[in-house]
Amino acid sequence: NLILSYAIFAIGAFFRPLGGIVFAHIGDTKGRKNTFVYTILFMALPTLFIAFIPSTVEIGALATILLIIFRILQG
């Protein structure tokens, strides 16, 4: 279980360079101010949503899937 917990955090770290590439392109084409706002939102909102994920007792494996999705969005 501990290894799986670390894997969820690793998934978020794995997607960070991809997010950097995407948002660097958006920053170069549409402006850095808008890109800054979007990156803050894509970091803050998934963090908020992670706080309100029900436990696995309540929704089962969907809790893990939601956590992975939100970690990817954070990255």
mmJSON file of the N, C-alpha and C atoms, coordinates in Angstrom:
{"data_MODEL":{"atom_site":{
"group_PDB":["ATOM","ATOM","ATOM","ATOM","ATOM","ATOM","ATOM","ATOM","ATOM","ATOM","ATOM","ATOM","ATOM","ATOM","ATOM","ATOM","ATOM","ATOM","ATOM","ATOM","ATOM","ATOM","ATOM","ATOM","ATOM","ATOM","ATOM","ATOM","ATOM","ATOM","ATOM","ATOM","ATOM","ATOM","ATOM","ATOM","ATOM","ATOM","ATOM","ATOM","ATOM","ATOM","ATOM","ATOM","ATOM","ATOM","ATOM","ATOM","ATOM","ATOM","ATOM","ATOM","ATOM","ATOM","ATOM","ATOM","ATOM","ATOM","ATOM","ATOM","ATOM","ATOM","ATOM","ATOM","ATOM","ATOM","ATOM","ATOM","ATOM","ATOM","ATOM","ATOM","ATOM","ATOM","ATOM","ATOM","ATOM","ATOM","ATOM","ATOM","ATOM","ATOM","ATOM","ATOM","ATOM","ATOM","ATOM","ATOM","ATOM","ATOM","ATOM","ATOM","ATOM","ATOM","ATOM","ATOM","ATOM","ATOM","ATOM","ATOM","ATOM","ATOM","ATOM","ATOM","ATOM","ATOM","ATOM","ATOM","ATOM","ATOM","ATOM","ATOM","ATOM","ATOM","ATOM","ATOM","ATOM","ATOM","ATOM","ATOM","ATOM","ATOM","ATOM","ATOM","ATOM","ATOM","ATOM","ATOM","ATOM","ATOM","ATOM","ATOM","ATOM","ATOM","ATOM","ATOM","ATOM","ATOM","ATOM","ATOM","ATOM","ATOM","ATOM","ATOM","ATOM","ATOM","ATOM","ATOM","ATOM","ATOM","ATOM","ATOM","ATOM","ATOM","ATOM","ATOM","ATOM","ATOM","ATOM","ATOM","ATOM","ATOM","ATOM","ATOM","ATOM","ATOM","ATOM","ATOM","ATOM","ATOM","ATOM","ATOM","ATOM","ATOM","ATOM","ATOM","ATOM","ATOM","ATOM","ATOM","ATOM","ATOM","ATOM","ATOM","ATOM","ATOM","ATOM","ATOM","ATOM","ATOM","ATOM","ATOM","ATOM","ATOM","ATOM","ATOM","ATOM","ATOM","ATOM","ATOM","ATOM","ATOM","ATOM","ATOM","ATOM","ATOM","ATOM","ATOM","ATOM","ATOM","ATOM","ATOM","ATOM","ATOM","ATOM","ATOM","ATOM","ATOM","ATOM","ATOM","ATOM","ATOM","ATOM","ATOM","ATOM"],
"id":[1,2,3,4,5,6,7,8,9,10,11,12,13,14,15,16,17,18,19,20,21,22,23,24,25,26,27,28,29,30,31,32,33,34,35,36,37,38,39,40,41,42,43,44,45,46,47,48,49,50,51,52,53,54,55,56,57,58,59,60,61,62,63,64,65,66,67,68,69,70,71,72,73,74,75,76,77,78,79,80,81,82,83,84,85,86,87,88,89,90,91,92,93,94,95,96,97,98,99,100,101,102,103,104,105,106,107,108,109,110,111,112,113,114,115,116,117,118,119,120,121,122,123,124,125,126,127,128,129,130,131,132,133,134,135,136,137,138,139,140,141,142,143,144,145,146,147,148,149,150,151,152,153,154,155,156,157,158,159,160,161,162,163,164,165,166,167,168,169,170,171,172,173,174,175,176,177,178,179,180,181,182,183,184,185,186,187,188,189,190,191,192,193,194,195,196,197,198,199,200,201,202,203,204,205,206,207,208,209,210,211,212,213,214,215,216,217,218,219,220,221,222,223,224,225],
"type_symbol":["N","C","C","N","C","C","N","C","C","N","C","C","N","C","C","N","C","C","N","C","C","N","C","C","N","C","C","N","C","C","N","C","C","N","C","C","N","C","C","N","C","C","N","C","C","N","C","C","N","C","C","N","C","C","N","C","C","N","C","C","N","C","C","N","C","C","N","C","C","N","C","C","N","C","C","N","C","C","N","C","C","N","C","C","N","C","C","N","C","C","N","C","C","N","C","C","N","C","C","N","C","C","N","C","C","N","C","C","N","C","C","N","C","C","N","C","C","N","C","C","N","C","C","N","C","C","N","C","C","N","C","C","N","C","C","N","C","C","N","C","C","N","C","C","N","C","C","N","C","C","N","C","C","N","C","C","N","C","C","N","C","C","N","C","C","N","C","C","N","C","C","N","C","C","N","C","C","N","C","C","N","C","C","N","C","C","N","C","C","N","C","C","N","C","C","N","C","C","N","C","C","N","C","C","N","C","C","N","C","C","N","C","C","N","C","C","N","C","C","N","C","C","N","C","C"],
"label_atom_id":["N","CA","C","N","CA","C","N","CA","C","N","CA","C","N","CA","C","N","CA","C","N","CA","C","N","CA","C","N","CA","C","N","CA","C","N","CA","C","N","CA","C","N","CA","C","N","CA","C","N","CA","C","N","CA","C","N","CA","C","N","CA","C","N","CA","C","N","CA","C","N","CA","C","N","CA","C","N","CA","C","N","CA","C","N","CA","C","N","CA","C","N","CA","C","N","CA","C","N","CA","C","N","CA","C","N","CA","C","N","CA","C","N","CA","C","N","CA","C","N","CA","C","N","CA","C","N","CA","C","N","CA","C","N","CA","C","N","CA","C","N","CA","C","N","CA","C","N","CA","C","N","CA","C","N","CA","C","N","CA","C","N","CA","C","N","CA","C","N","CA","C","N","CA","C","N","CA","C","N","CA","C","N","CA","C","N","CA","C","N","CA","C","N","CA","C","N","CA","C","N","CA","C","N","CA","C","N","CA","C","N","CA","C","N","CA","C","N","CA","C","N","CA","C","N","CA","C","N","CA","C","N","CA","C","N","CA","C","N","CA","C","N","CA","C","N","CA","C","N","CA","C","N","CA","C","N","CA","C","N","CA","C"],
"label_alt_id":[null,null,null,null,null,null,null,null,null,null,null,null,null,null,null,null,null,null,null,null,null,null,null,null,null,null,null,null,null,null,null,null,null,null,null,null,null,null,null,null,null,null,null,null,null,null,null,null,null,null,null,null,null,null,null,null,null,null,null,null,null,null,null,null,null,null,null,null,null,null,null,null,null,null,null,null,null,null,null,null,null,null,null,null,null,null,null,null,null,null,null,null,null,null,null,null,null,null,null,null,null,null,null,null,null,null,null,null,null,null,null,null,null,null,null,null,null,null,null,null,null,null,null,null,null,null,null,null,null,null,null,null,null,null,null,null,null,null,null,null,null,null,null,null,null,null,null,null,null,null,null,null,null,null,null,null,null,null,null,null,null,null,null,null,null,null,null,null,null,null,null,null,null,null,null,null,null,null,null,null,null,null,null,null,null,null,null,null,null,null,null,null,null,null,null,null,null,null,null,null,null,null,null,null,null,null,null,null,null,null,null,null,null,null,null,null,null,null,null,null,null,null,null,null,null],
"label_comp_id":["ASN","ASN","ASN","LEU","LEU","LEU","ILE","ILE","ILE","LEU","LEU","LEU","SER","SER","SER","TYR","TYR","TYR","ALA","ALA","ALA","ILE","ILE","ILE","PHE","PHE","PHE","ALA","ALA","ALA","ILE","ILE","ILE","GLY","GLY","GLY","ALA","ALA","ALA","PHE","PHE","PHE","PHE","PHE","PHE","ARG","ARG","ARG","PRO","PRO","PRO","LEU","LEU","LEU","GLY","GLY","GLY","GLY","GLY","GLY","ILE","ILE","ILE","VAL","VAL","VAL","PHE","PHE","PHE","ALA","ALA","ALA","HIS","HIS","HIS","ILE","ILE","ILE","GLY","GLY","GLY","ASP","ASP","ASP","THR","THR","THR","LYS","LYS","LYS","GLY","GLY","GLY","ARG","ARG","ARG","LYS","LYS","LYS","ASN","ASN","ASN","THR","THR","THR","PHE","PHE","PHE","VAL","VAL","VAL","TYR","TYR","TYR","THR","THR","THR","ILE","ILE","ILE","LEU","LEU","LEU","PHE","PHE","PHE","MET","MET","MET","ALA","ALA","ALA","LEU","LEU","LEU","PRO","PRO","PRO","THR","THR","THR","LEU","LEU","LEU","PHE","PHE","PHE","ILE","ILE","ILE","ALA","ALA","ALA","PHE","PHE","PHE","ILE","ILE","ILE","PRO","PRO","PRO","SER","SER","SER","THR","THR","THR","VAL","VAL","VAL","GLU","GLU","GLU","ILE","ILE","ILE","GLY","GLY","GLY","ALA","ALA","ALA","LEU","LEU","LEU","ALA","ALA","ALA","THR","THR","THR","ILE","ILE","ILE","LEU","LEU","LEU","LEU","LEU","LEU","ILE","ILE","ILE","ILE","ILE","ILE","PHE","PHE","PHE","ARG","ARG","ARG","ILE","ILE","ILE","LEU","LEU","LEU","GLN","GLN","GLN","GLY","GLY","GLY"],
"label_asym_id":["A","A","A","A","A","A","A","A","A","A","A","A","A","A","A","A","A","A","A","A","A","A","A","A","A","A","A","A","A","A","A","A","A","A","A","A","A","A","A","A","A","A","A","A","A","A","A","A","A","A","A","A","A","A","A","A","A","A","A","A","A","A","A","A","A","A","A","A","A","A","A","A","A","A","A","A","A","A","A","A","A","A","A","A","A","A","A","A","A","A","A","A","A","A","A","A","A","A","A","A","A","A","A","A","A","A","A","A","A","A","A","A","A","A","A","A","A","A","A","A","A","A","A","A","A","A","A","A","A","A","A","A","A","A","A","A","A","A","A","A","A","A","A","A","A","A","A","A","A","A","A","A","A","A","A","A","A","A","A","A","A","A","A","A","A","A","A","A","A","A","A","A","A","A","A","A","A","A","A","A","A","A","A","A","A","A","A","A","A","A","A","A","A","A","A","A","A","A","A","A","A","A","A","A","A","A","A","A","A","A","A","A","A","A","A","A","A","A","A","A","A","A","A","A","A"],
"label_entity_id":["1","1","1","1","1","1","1","1","1","1","1","1","1","1","1","1","1","1","1","1","1","1","1","1","1","1","1","1","1","1","1","1","1","1","1","1","1","1","1","1","1","1","1","1","1","1","1","1","1","1","1","1","1","1","1","1","1","1","1","1","1","1","1","1","1","1","1","1","1","1","1","1","1","1","1","1","1","1","1","1","1","1","1","1","1","1","1","1","1","1","1","1","1","1","1","1","1","1","1","1","1","1","1","1","1","1","1","1","1","1","1","1","1","1","1","1","1","1","1","1","1","1","1","1","1","1","1","1","1","1","1","1","1","1","1","1","1","1","1","1","1","1","1","1","1","1","1","1","1","1","1","1","1","1","1","1","1","1","1","1","1","1","1","1","1","1","1","1","1","1","1","1","1","1","1","1","1","1","1","1","1","1","1","1","1","1","1","1","1","1","1","1","1","1","1","1","1","1","1","1","1","1","1","1","1","1","1","1","1","1","1","1","1","1","1","1","1","1","1","1","1","1","1","1","1"],
"label_seq_id":[1,1,1,2,2,2,3,3,3,4,4,4,5,5,5,6,6,6,7,7,7,8,8,8,9,9,9,10,10,10,11,11,11,12,12,12,13,13,13,14,14,14,15,15,15,16,16,16,17,17,17,18,18,18,19,19,19,20,20,20,21,21,21,22,22,22,23,23,23,24,24,24,25,25,25,26,26,26,27,27,27,28,28,28,29,29,29,30,30,30,31,31,31,32,32,32,33,33,33,34,34,34,35,35,35,36,36,36,37,37,37,38,38,38,39,39,39,40,40,40,41,41,41,42,42,42,43,43,43,44,44,44,45,45,45,46,46,46,47,47,47,48,48,48,49,49,49,50,50,50,51,51,51,52,52,52,53,53,53,54,54,54,55,55,55,56,56,56,57,57,57,58,58,58,59,59,59,60,60,60,61,61,61,62,62,62,63,63,63,64,64,64,65,65,65,66,66,66,67,67,67,68,68,68,69,69,69,70,70,70,71,71,71,72,72,72,73,73,73,74,74,74,75,75,75],
"pdbx_PDB_ins_code":[null,null,null,null,null,null,null,null,null,null,null,null,null,null,null,null,null,null,null,null,null,null,null,null,null,null,null,null,null,null,null,null,null,null,null,null,null,null,null,null,null,null,null,null,null,null,null,null,null,null,null,null,null,null,null,null,null,null,null,null,null,null,null,null,null,null,null,null,null,null,null,null,null,null,null,null,null,null,null,null,null,null,null,null,null,null,null,null,null,null,null,null,null,null,null,null,null,null,null,null,null,null,null,null,null,null,null,null,null,null,null,null,null,null,null,null,null,null,null,null,null,null,null,null,null,null,null,null,null,null,null,null,null,null,null,null,null,null,null,null,null,null,null,null,null,null,null,null,null,null,null,null,null,null,null,null,null,null,null,null,null,null,null,null,null,null,null,null,null,null,null,null,null,null,null,null,null,null,null,null,null,null,null,null,null,null,null,null,null,null,null,null,null,null,null,null,null,null,null,null,null,null,null,null,null,null,null,null,null,null,null,null,null,null,null,null,null,null,null,null,null,null,null,null,null],
"Cartn_x":[0.809,0.0,0.846,1.969,2.841,3.414,3.786,4.323,3.263,2.013,0.941,0.707,0.845,0.712,1.798,3.025,4.111,3.891,3.297,3.042,2.067,1.084,0.124,0.839,1.744,2.501,3.464,4.015,4.923,4.192,2.935,2.152,2.046,1.782,1.715,3.037,4.135,5.456,5.799,5.313,5.572,4.902,3.725,2.985,3.399,4.226,4.654,5.402,6.37,7.049,6.094,5.141,4.157,3.339,2.905,2.179,3.035,4.325,5.23,5.353,5.413,5.51,4.236,3.105,1.816,1.638,1.877,1.645,2.729,3.914,4.925,4.491,3.929,3.423,2.269,1.345,0.222,0.731,1.715,2.285,2.947,3.599,4.257,3.269,2.141,1.192,0.073,-0.414,-1.586,-1.261,-0.041,0.341,0.599,1.54,1.958,1.006,0.296,-0.623,-1.755,-2.378,-3.458,-2.946,-1.761,-1.181,-0.932,-0.462,-0.229,-1.526,-2.592,-3.889,-4.358,-4.207,-4.627,-3.819,-2.518,-1.713,-2.064,-2.335,-2.747,-4.07,-5.008,-6.298,-6.137,-5.268,-5.071,-4.286,-3.69,-3.049,-3.99,-4.749,-5.587,-6.871,-7.548,-8.831,-8.696,-7.75,-7.611,-7.231,-6.455,-6.115,-7.366,-8.239,-9.507,-10.362,-10.414,-11.227,-10.675,-9.344,-8.744,-9.196,-9.336,-9.749,-11.154,-11.977,-13.367,-13.678,-12.655,-12.886,-13.396,-14.511,-14.986,-14.001,-14.088,-13.158,-13.49,-12.561,-12.793,-13.892,-14.168,-15.285,-16.602,-16.687,-17.936,-18.108,-17.041,-17.213,-16.274,-15.525,-14.688,-13.495,-13.202,-12.02,-12.129,-13.316,-13.482,-12.711,-12.543,-11.77,-10.323,-9.755,-8.383,-8.285,-9.247,-9.25,-9.365,-10.244,-10.38,-9.094,-8.443,-7.183,-6.134,-6.046,-5.082,-5.398,-6.664,-7.056,-6.712,-6.999,-6.695,-5.194,-4.424,-2.966,-2.418,-3.004,-2.573,-2.89,-4.065,-4.418,-3.523,-3.082,-2.154,-0.818,-0.415,0.861,0.787],
"Cartn_y":[-1.201,0.0,1.255,1.217,2.378,2.691,1.662,1.866,2.481,2.048,2.624,4.092,4.434,5.83,6.683,6.165,6.895,7.003,5.995,6.012,7.115,7.367,8.437,9.783,9.997,11.248,11.316,10.188,10.163,10.504,10.114,10.424,11.94,12.643,14.098,14.703,14.188,14.696,14.36,13.236,12.844,13.8,14.304,15.162,16.632,16.999,18.399,18.9,18.16,18.663,18.828,17.923,18.043,19.317,19.584,20.826,22.044,21.95,23.055,23.347,22.308,22.488,23.119,22.612,23.135,24.592,24.888,26.255,27.22,26.746,27.615,28.053,27.124,27.473,28.468,28.217,29.14,30.509,30.534,31.794,32.577,31.875,32.55,33.073,32.4,32.8,33.697,33.474,34.215,35.208,35.218,36.149,35.434,35.972,35.324,35.567,36.695,36.977,35.956,35.7,34.71,33.321,32.991,31.688,31.542,32.61,32.575,32.298,32.963,32.752,31.311,30.789,29.411,28.407,28.628,27.677,27.704,28.884,28.973,28.239,28.42,27.73,26.218,25.763,24.328,23.699,24.522,23.983,24.06,25.149,25.368,24.541,24.498,23.783,22.278,21.59,20.168,19.924,20.833,20.694,20.778,21.714,21.838,20.587,20.096,18.912,17.672,17.575,16.451,16.454,17.64,17.741,17.198,17.215,16.786,15.434,14.668,13.324,12.442,11.767,10.829,9.671,8.987,7.885,6.665,5.73,4.506,3.667,3.859,3.151,3.602,4.883,5.431,5.177,5.397,5.268,4.24,3.541,2.459,2.941,2.234,2.511,3.838,4.381,5.672,6.768,6.637,7.617,7.644,6.493,6.419,6.988,6.675,7.183,8.699,9.243,10.698,11.342,10.72,11.258,11.295,10.255,10.225,11.306,11.476,12.498,13.89,14.15,15.476,15.711,14.672,14.819,15.113,14.504,14.789,16.237,16.715,18.102,19.084,18.705,19.556,19.651,18.584,18.572,19.368],
"Cartn_z":[0.0,0.0,0.0,0.69,0.74,-0.634,-1.366,-2.715,-3.621,-3.491,-4.301,-3.943,-2.678,-2.262,-2.9,-2.9,-3.544,-5.051,-5.64,-7.082,-7.451,-6.609,-6.892,-6.901,-5.971,-5.96,-7.146,-7.541,-8.686,-9.979,-10.084,-11.281,-11.449,-10.353,-10.419,-10.842,-10.32,-10.68,-12.135,-12.617,-13.995,-14.99,-14.655,-15.575,-15.501,-14.54,-14.426,-15.647,-16.186,-17.394,-18.579,-18.703,-19.775,-19.607,-18.377,-18.106,-18.367,-18.051,-18.322,-19.806,-20.599,-22.049,-22.594,-22.158,-22.644,-22.239,-20.976,-20.512,-20.983,-21.286,-21.879,-23.268,-24.021,-25.355,-25.259,-24.327,-24.147,-23.704,-22.822,-22.367,-23.488,-24.402,-25.513,-26.54,-26.69,-27.732,-27.218,-26.006,-25.517,-24.406,-23.956,-22.901,-21.587,-20.853,-19.615,-18.46,-18.489,-17.383,-17.343,-18.474,-18.529,-18.166,-18.639,-18.337,-16.848,-16.21,-14.771,-14.02,-14.406,-13.758,-13.951,-15.15,-15.421,-14.603,-14.495,-13.735,-12.254,-11.73,-10.328,-10.122,-11.045,-10.935,-11.045,-11.976,-12.143,-11.004,-10.156,-8.96,-7.758,-7.661,-6.476,-6.5,-7.627,-7.678,-7.449,-8.103,-7.777,-6.32,-5.734,-4.323,-3.465,-3.79,-3.075,-3.265,-4.486,-4.759,-4.052,-3.932,-3.217,-1.762,-1.202,0.201,0.427,-0.608,-0.452,-1.086,-1.462,-1.992,-0.854,-1.06,-0.025,0.141,1.24,1.51,0.655,0.642,-0.122,0.5,1.767,2.401,1.779,1.434,0.894,-0.596,-1.399,-2.853,-3.485,-2.682,-3.199,-4.002,-5.067,-5.883,-6.62,-6.734,-7.398,-6.667,-5.362,-4.597,-5.078,-5.323,-5.817,-7.221,-8.053,-9.43,-9.432,-8.596,-8.504,-8.015,-7.045,-6.547,-7.642,-8.437,-9.536,-10.564,-10.905,-11.873,-11.361,-10.105,-9.555,-9.453,-9.16,-9.116,-10.526,-11.545,-12.91,-13.267,-12.886,-13.162,-12.411,-11.225,-10.509,-11.239,-11.855,-12.564,-13.847],
"occupancy":[1.0,1.0,1.0,1.0,1.0,1.0,1.0,1.0,1.0,1.0,1.0,1.0,1.0,1.0,1.0,1.0,1.0,1.0,1.0,1.0,1.0,1.0,1.0,1.0,1.0,1.0,1.0,1.0,1.0,1.0,1.0,1.0,1.0,1.0,1.0,1.0,1.0,1.0,1.0,1.0,1.0,1.0,1.0,1.0,1.0,1.0,1.0,1.0,1.0,1.0,1.0,1.0,1.0,1.0,1.0,1.0,1.0,1.0,1.0,1.0,1.0,1.0,1.0,1.0,1.0,1.0,1.0,1.0,1.0,1.0,1.0,1.0,1.0,1.0,1.0,1.0,1.0,1.0,1.0,1.0,1.0,1.0,1.0,1.0,1.0,1.0,1.0,1.0,1.0,1.0,1.0,1.0,1.0,1.0,1.0,1.0,1.0,1.0,1.0,1.0,1.0,1.0,1.0,1.0,1.0,1.0,1.0,1.0,1.0,1.0,1.0,1.0,1.0,1.0,1.0,1.0,1.0,1.0,1.0,1.0,1.0,1.0,1.0,1.0,1.0,1.0,1.0,1.0,1.0,1.0,1.0,1.0,1.0,1.0,1.0,1.0,1.0,1.0,1.0,1.0,1.0,1.0,1.0,1.0,1.0,1.0,1.0,1.0,1.0,1.0,1.0,1.0,1.0,1.0,1.0,1.0,1.0,1.0,1.0,1.0,1.0,1.0,1.0,1.0,1.0,1.0,1.0,1.0,1.0,1.0,1.0,1.0,1.0,1.0,1.0,1.0,1.0,1.0,1.0,1.0,1.0,1.0,1.0,1.0,1.0,1.0,1.0,1.0,1.0,1.0,1.0,1.0,1.0,1.0,1.0,1.0,1.0,1.0,1.0,1.0,1.0,1.0,1.0,1.0,1.0,1.0,1.0,1.0,1.0,1.0,1.0,1.0,1.0,1.0,1.0,1.0,1.0,1.0,1.0,1.0,1.0,1.0,1.0,1.0,1.0],
"B_iso_or_equiv":[0.0,0.0,0.0,0.0,0.0,0.0,0.0,0.0,0.0,0.0,0.0,0.0,0.0,0.0,0.0,0.0,0.0,0.0,0.0,0.0,0.0,0.0,0.0,0.0,0.0,0.0,0.0,0.0,0.0,0.0,0.0,0.0,0.0,0.0,0.0,0.0,0.0,0.0,0.0,0.0,0.0,0.0,0.0,0.0,0.0,0.0,0.0,0.0,0.0,0.0,0.0,0.0,0.0,0.0,0.0,0.0,0.0,0.0,0.0,0.0,0.0,0.0,0.0,0.0,0.0,0.0,0.0,0.0,0.0,0.0,0.0,0.0,0.0,0.0,0.0,0.0,0.0,0.0,0.0,0.0,0.0,0.0,0.0,0.0,0.0,0.0,0.0,0.0,0.0,0.0,0.0,0.0,0.0,0.0,0.0,0.0,0.0,0.0,0.0,0.0,0.0,0.0,0.0,0.0,0.0,0.0,0.0,0.0,0.0,0.0,0.0,0.0,0.0,0.0,0.0,0.0,0.0,0.0,0.0,0.0,0.0,0.0,0.0,0.0,0.0,0.0,0.0,0.0,0.0,0.0,0.0,0.0,0.0,0.0,0.0,0.0,0.0,0.0,0.0,0.0,0.0,0.0,0.0,0.0,0.0,0.0,0.0,0.0,0.0,0.0,0.0,0.0,0.0,0.0,0.0,0.0,0.0,0.0,0.0,0.0,0.0,0.0,0.0,0.0,0.0,0.0,0.0,0.0,0.0,0.0,0.0,0.0,0.0,0.0,0.0,0.0,0.0,0.0,0.0,0.0,0.0,0.0,0.0,0.0,0.0,0.0,0.0,0.0,0.0,0.0,0.0,0.0,0.0,0.0,0.0,0.0,0.0,0.0,0.0,0.0,0.0,0.0,0.0,0.0,0.0,0.0,0.0,0.0,0.0,0.0,0.0,0.0,0.0,0.0,0.0,0.0,0.0,0.0,0.0,0.0,0.0,0.0,0.0,0.0,0.0],
"pdbx_formal_charge":[null,null,null,null,null,null,null,null,null,null,null,null,null,null,null,null,null,null,null,null,null,null,null,null,null,null,null,null,null,null,null,null,null,null,null,null,null,null,null,null,null,null,null,null,null,null,null,null,null,null,null,null,null,null,null,null,null,null,null,null,null,null,null,null,null,null,null,null,null,null,null,null,null,null,null,null,null,null,null,null,null,null,null,null,null,null,null,null,null,null,null,null,null,null,null,null,null,null,null,null,null,null,null,null,null,null,null,null,null,null,null,null,null,null,null,null,null,null,null,null,null,null,null,null,null,null,null,null,null,null,null,null,null,null,null,null,null,null,null,null,null,null,null,null,null,null,null,null,null,null,null,null,null,null,null,null,null,null,null,null,null,null,null,null,null,null,null,null,null,null,null,null,null,null,null,null,null,null,null,null,null,null,null,null,null,null,null,null,null,null,null,null,null,null,null,null,null,null,null,null,null,null,null,null,null,null,null,null,null,null,null,null,null,null,null,null,null,null,null,null,null,null,null,null,null],
"auth_seq_id":[1,1,1,2,2,2,3,3,3,4,4,4,5,5,5,6,6,6,7,7,7,8,8,8,9,9,9,10,10,10,11,11,11,12,12,12,13,13,13,14,14,14,15,15,15,16,16,16,17,17,17,18,18,18,19,19,19,20,20,20,21,21,21,22,22,22,23,23,23,24,24,24,25,25,25,26,26,26,27,27,27,28,28,28,29,29,29,30,30,30,31,31,31,32,32,32,33,33,33,34,34,34,35,35,35,36,36,36,37,37,37,38,38,38,39,39,39,40,40,40,41,41,41,42,42,42,43,43,43,44,44,44,45,45,45,46,46,46,47,47,47,48,48,48,49,49,49,50,50,50,51,51,51,52,52,52,53,53,53,54,54,54,55,55,55,56,56,56,57,57,57,58,58,58,59,59,59,60,60,60,61,61,61,62,62,62,63,63,63,64,64,64,65,65,65,66,66,66,67,67,67,68,68,68,69,69,69,70,70,70,71,71,71,72,72,72,73,73,73,74,74,74,75,75,75],
"auth_comp_id":["ASN","ASN","ASN","LEU","LEU","LEU","ILE","ILE","ILE","LEU","LEU","LEU","SER","SER","SER","TYR","TYR","TYR","ALA","ALA","ALA","ILE","ILE","ILE","PHE","PHE","PHE","ALA","ALA","ALA","ILE","ILE","ILE","GLY","GLY","GLY","ALA","ALA","ALA","PHE","PHE","PHE","PHE","PHE","PHE","ARG","ARG","ARG","PRO","PRO","PRO","LEU","LEU","LEU","GLY","GLY","GLY","GLY","GLY","GLY","ILE","ILE","ILE","VAL","VAL","VAL","PHE","PHE","PHE","ALA","ALA","ALA","HIS","HIS","HIS","ILE","ILE","ILE","GLY","GLY","GLY","ASP","ASP","ASP","THR","THR","THR","LYS","LYS","LYS","GLY","GLY","GLY","ARG","ARG","ARG","LYS","LYS","LYS","ASN","ASN","ASN","THR","THR","THR","PHE","PHE","PHE","VAL","VAL","VAL","TYR","TYR","TYR","THR","THR","THR","ILE","ILE","ILE","LEU","LEU","LEU","PHE","PHE","PHE","MET","MET","MET","ALA","ALA","ALA","LEU","LEU","LEU","PRO","PRO","PRO","THR","THR","THR","LEU","LEU","LEU","PHE","PHE","PHE","ILE","ILE","ILE","ALA","ALA","ALA","PHE","PHE","PHE","ILE","ILE","ILE","PRO","PRO","PRO","SER","SER","SER","THR","THR","THR","VAL","VAL","VAL","GLU","GLU","GLU","ILE","ILE","ILE","GLY","GLY","GLY","ALA","ALA","ALA","LEU","LEU","LEU","ALA","ALA","ALA","THR","THR","THR","ILE","ILE","ILE","LEU","LEU","LEU","LEU","LEU","LEU","ILE","ILE","ILE","ILE","ILE","ILE","PHE","PHE","PHE","ARG","ARG","ARG","ILE","ILE","ILE","LEU","LEU","LEU","GLN","GLN","GLN","GLY","GLY","GLY"],
"auth_asym_id":["A","A","A","A","A","A","A","A","A","A","A","A","A","A","A","A","A","A","A","A","A","A","A","A","A","A","A","A","A","A","A","A","A","A","A","A","A","A","A","A","A","A","A","A","A","A","A","A","A","A","A","A","A","A","A","A","A","A","A","A","A","A","A","A","A","A","A","A","A","A","A","A","A","A","A","A","A","A","A","A","A","A","A","A","A","A","A","A","A","A","A","A","A","A","A","A","A","A","A","A","A","A","A","A","A","A","A","A","A","A","A","A","A","A","A","A","A","A","A","A","A","A","A","A","A","A","A","A","A","A","A","A","A","A","A","A","A","A","A","A","A","A","A","A","A","A","A","A","A","A","A","A","A","A","A","A","A","A","A","A","A","A","A","A","A","A","A","A","A","A","A","A","A","A","A","A","A","A","A","A","A","A","A","A","A","A","A","A","A","A","A","A","A","A","A","A","A","A","A","A","A","A","A","A","A","A","A","A","A","A","A","A","A","A","A","A","A","A","A","A","A","A","A","A","A"],
"auth_atom_id":["N","CA","C","N","CA","C","N","CA","C","N","CA","C","N","CA","C","N","CA","C","N","CA","C","N","CA","C","N","CA","C","N","CA","C","N","CA","C","N","CA","C","N","CA","C","N","CA","C","N","CA","C","N","CA","C","N","CA","C","N","CA","C","N","CA","C","N","CA","C","N","CA","C","N","CA","C","N","CA","C","N","CA","C","N","CA","C","N","CA","C","N","CA","C","N","CA","C","N","CA","C","N","CA","C","N","CA","C","N","CA","C","N","CA","C","N","CA","C","N","CA","C","N","CA","C","N","CA","C","N","CA","C","N","CA","C","N","CA","C","N","CA","C","N","CA","C","N","CA","C","N","CA","C","N","CA","C","N","CA","C","N","CA","C","N","CA","C","N","CA","C","N","CA","C","N","CA","C","N","CA","C","N","CA","C","N","CA","C","N","CA","C","N","CA","C","N","CA","C","N","CA","C","N","CA","C","N","CA","C","N","CA","C","N","CA","C","N","CA","C","N","CA","C","N","CA","C","N","CA","C","N","CA","C","N","CA","C","N","CA","C","N","CA","C","N","CA","C","N","CA","C","N","CA","C","N","CA","C","N","CA","C"],
"pdbx_PDB_model_num":[1,1,1,1,1,1,1,1,1,1,1,1,1,1,1,1,1,1,1,1,1,1,1,1,1,1,1,1,1,1,1,1,1,1,1,1,1,1,1,1,1,1,1,1,1,1,1,1,1,1,1,1,1,1,1,1,1,1,1,1,1,1,1,1,1,1,1,1,1,1,1,1,1,1,1,1,1,1,1,1,1,1,1,1,1,1,1,1,1,1,1,1,1,1,1,1,1,1,1,1,1,1,1,1,1,1,1,1,1,1,1,1,1,1,1,1,1,1,1,1,1,1,1,1,1,1,1,1,1,1,1,1,1,1,1,1,1,1,1,1,1,1,1,1,1,1,1,1,1,1,1,1,1,1,1,1,1,1,1,1,1,1,1,1,1,1,1,1,1,1,1,1,1,1,1,1,1,1,1,1,1,1,1,1,1,1,1,1,1,1,1,1,1,1,1,1,1,1,1,1,1,1,1,1,1,1,1,1,1,1,1,1,1,1,1,1,1,1,1,1,1,1,1,1,1]
}}}
